[in-house]
């Protein structure tokens, strides 16, 4: 093709955004970089937890002011997150600050919270802890405007009673829906919506791919990953074991959906409209190994400097993806999902 990547014709894509606490600022950086590319047109976004909040904030900003509005909205949201975190007892220890480590592993408040979560539930503590993000979301997202955003949203939360995912769409979104998608059951009481209790959507889909295929027309999905699928080292401490269990759990449904896409590529009937769409899906991945260096407790660290670092890493990762694989968007998958069928 004769065009450069800067001049290429428009391409409709969908985004799939994983959750991961404050590491969601990495996704902020990825989105900020993608929004700079006029040829990338975002049709739909599936998001869970922090990915859900990034999706809602971006889609609302886009509805208000196009690409610049989306970028401004994301910057404002994460600024408000850091301001709220400044009042939190969850702060790095003096030693970690001196050594330049972003972990909360030695924070007295984090250690106390970690110990309490192993003994007490949020229901043992009366009304339970209020989620500071509730006020941030109320101040930064216009949910009435979001209902009419041109970007389709699919936000996943886990129904506590059934264990099944519920996917909320634009007109159904509210602060409670986003908080439900990010509700860690050891920290917060379940969020009640329409008479049902919900926990973090990561347990049922992190994020959910199916609605992007069934309700959107794009053939390219860009997955922004925060939780590693593989780790070379064997976890040995209690904290590391629990962290790895959460990673495995939060990736399980996503891997099953990717495995289904790989299988349908081999067996789909070209004459069947829906199965043919599944079969021709092209999957792409934006990720960074650096996220694994920060440790699980850093997902609760929302210091402004740390969020800025994560944003820049997200921009760097997206820039590298566009430079190395951008020409393959609209042409072929850049993520090899066929290997997921090996040993299946």
N, C-alpha and C positions, 0 to 999 in steps of 0.2 A: 504494500500500500504506500502511496506517495505522501500522505499527510503525516505531520509530526504529531506526537501525543498532545501537544498544546493546541493543535488545530483539528483534532479528530472530530468526527460527527458525534452528536449526542448519543449517549447510551443509557438506557433505563436500567437501574440496579435496585436490589433490595439489600438491606442491612440486617445483620443478626448480632445483637449486642449482649455479651455475657455480663453477669453481675460479679461484684468483687469488692464491695465497700468502697473505701477511698481510692482504691486502684482504678475505679471507674474514671478517674481523672486522666488516665491513659487513653481511655476511649474518647474523652473530650478532645484530646489532642489529635486523635485519628480523624474524628469528625471535622474538627477545625481545618485540617489539611484537605480533606476530601471536598469540603465546601468551597475551596478555592478553585476547584476544577469545574469550569462551566459545562464541560461535556458529560459530566457525571450527573444524571438526573435520578433522584431518589424517589421511588414509588412507594415503598413500604418499609417499615422497621419493626422487627420483633425484638423485644427487650425484656430482660428480667433483672429485678433488683436495681443496682446502680445503672445497668443498661436500660432499664425501663425509665428511669429518671432522665438519663441523657436523651432518650428517644422523645419523651414528652416535652422536655424543655426545648429541644431543637425544633420539633415539629410546630410548637406554639410560636417560637421565634420566627420560623420560616413563614408561618401564616401571617404574622404581623409585618415582617419586613424583608422577605426573601432571604437570600444567602447571608447578607450582612446582618439581618435581624436574627437569624439562627445562631451565628457566631457570637453576637453580642449577648444573646440570651444564655448561651452556655457559659460564657465568661462571668456573667452576673450570678448565675446559679452557684458556680463553684466558689466564687468570692463569698457569697452568703454562707456556704457550707463552712468555709475556713473561719469566718467570723463567729459562727455558732460554736465551732470546735474550740475557739480560744477560751470559751467559758467552761469547757468540759474539764473534769478532773483527769481525764485520760490524756496525759502528757508524757513526753519522753523523760527519762531519768537524766539528771545532770551528767552522768558518765556517758550515756549514749549521745547526748548533745556534744560533749567534748570530743568524742570519737567519731562524730559525724554519722551515726547510725540512726536509721529511721524507725527501727523496731520499738515496740512498747514492752518488750519482754521483761524489762527491769523496772517498769513503771509501777509504783506501789498501788495506784488505783487499778491498773490493768490486772495485776496479780490478784488483788482482792476480788475483782469482778470475775476473773477466771475461776477462782476457788468457790465463790458463791454459786456460780452457774452449775457447778458439779454437785452442789448440795441442795440448793433451793431453786424453785421455778419462779418465773415472774408472778405467778398466782399466789405464791407464799409471801410475797412482799406487798400485799394489799392491792392497791390500784395498779401497780406495775410502773415501770419507768416510762415516762413520756418520750416519744421519739422527737428529737430536736429538728428533724427534717420536716415535720408537719408544718411548722411556721414558715420555713424556707420555701416549701412548695407553694403554700398559699400566697406568698409574696411574689413569686417569680413566674407562675404559670397561670394563664387565663384559661380555665377549663372550658368555658363557653366558646372561646375562639378555637381552642384545640379541637373541639368537636367537629369544626368545619375545616380543619387543616387539609390541604391537598395531599399531605403525606399520610398514608394509612398506617395506623399503629396497632400492634398486637402485643399486649402486656400480659405476662403469665404470672399467676399466683397458684399456690397449691391448696386445694380444699382439704382441710384437716380431717374431716369426717370420712371422705371417700379416698383420699390420697391421690385424686386425679387433678390434672391441671384445669384451670379455667382461664381462657384467653379473653381479655377485655379489649374492646375496640374503642375508637376515638370517642364516640358519643357516651360511652359508659365510664370514661375515666374521671377520676376525682383524686384528691390527696389521699383518701383512704385506700384506693386501689393501688396507687404507687407504693404506699407504706406497706400494704399487704404483700406486694411483690418482693419487698425487701425485709420482711418480718422474720428475723432469726428467733426461733422459738425459745432459745435459752436466755434471750435478752429481753424480749418483748412479749406481751400477751398477744394472742392471735387477733387479727383485725376482722371485725364482723362486717360483712357486706351482704345485703339481701337475706339476712337471717342465717348465713353460713360463715364459718370461721376459716380464715386463710392464713397460711404461712408463706415463707419465702418461695417464690416461683422456681428457684433453682432445683428444688427437690423433684419437680415434675417436668422441667424443660428449661435449659440454661444456654441459649434461649430456645423457644419452640420454632421449628422450621416449617412445619406443615401449613400454617395459614399463609405464609409467604408464597408457597407454591399454589395453593388452592384459590387464593383470593387476589393474587397479583399476576401481572403479565410478564414481568421481567424474568429473564432466563439466567441472570447472574446474581448470586448472593455473596456479599462480602461479610465474612464472619470476623468479628473483632473479639479475640480471645484474651481472657485474663487468667483463667485457671489452667495450669498445664495438664495435658493429657498424660504425659509420661514424666517420671522423675527417675534419674539414674540411681540415686542413693536409697538405701533402705531406711525408712523412718524408725528410730529406736526410742526416742523420748515419748512420754505420754502425749505431750503437746503436738509433736510432729506426727504421731500416729493419728490423732484426731483430725489434724489438718489434712492429712492425706486421705482419710476416709471421706471427709467433706468434698475434696476435689474429685474423687472417684464417683461419689454419689451425684455431684452436680454436673458431671460430664456424661453420665450414663445414658440419659434419654437423648441427648444431642448425638452421641455416637450411634445410637440405634437408628435415628432418622437419617444420618449420613450413610449408614450401612444400607438402609432401604433405598436411597437414591442410587447407590452403586449397583444394587441388585436390579433395580428397574431399568438401568441402562442396558443390562444384558437381556432382559426378558420382556420389555415393554412392547405392547402392540402399537405400531405407528399409527394405526387407525383410531386408537382410543385417545381422545383429546386430553383427558387428565393424566393418564399414565404416560402419554408421550411427553407432556410437560415435565413430569417428574424426571423422565429419562434424559431430557436434554438440559437439565439444570447444570449450570457451571458454578462450582464452588471455589471461593478464594478465601485466603486467610491472612489477616494482619495480626501479628503477635510480636512479643519481645521477650527474650530469655531474661532480660534484666529484672522483670517483675518477680521472678522466683528468688532473686537475691535479697529481697526486702523482708521476707518472712510473713507469716500469716497475721501476726499481731499488728503489722503496719497497715492492714486494711482498716483499722480503727483510728489511724493517725491522719487527721485532716488539717495539719498545719499548712499554712499558705505556701511556704517554701517547698514542702513535699508535694503538694498538689501541682505546683508550677513545674517541678522536676518531672512528674509523671506526664503532665501535658506535653512537655517538650519531647519526652521519650515517645509519646504517641504520635506526635507530628513527625518525628524522625522515622518511626517504623512505617507510617503511611507513605512518607516520601520515598523511602527505600522500596516499598512495594510498588509504587507507581513507576519508579525508575526502572526496576528490574522486571516487573511482570505486567505493567499497565497495558502494554500492547496486546496482551492475551485476553484482557477483559472483552467480552463479547465474542470471543473466538473459541476459547477452550478453558477448562478448569485449570487453575494453578495449584489446587490442593489435591493430592492423590488420595482419593477416598476408596479406590478399588482394593487397596491393601487391607481395608477393614473386613473384607470378605474372607481373607485368609484365615483358616482355622475356625471359621464360623460354623 
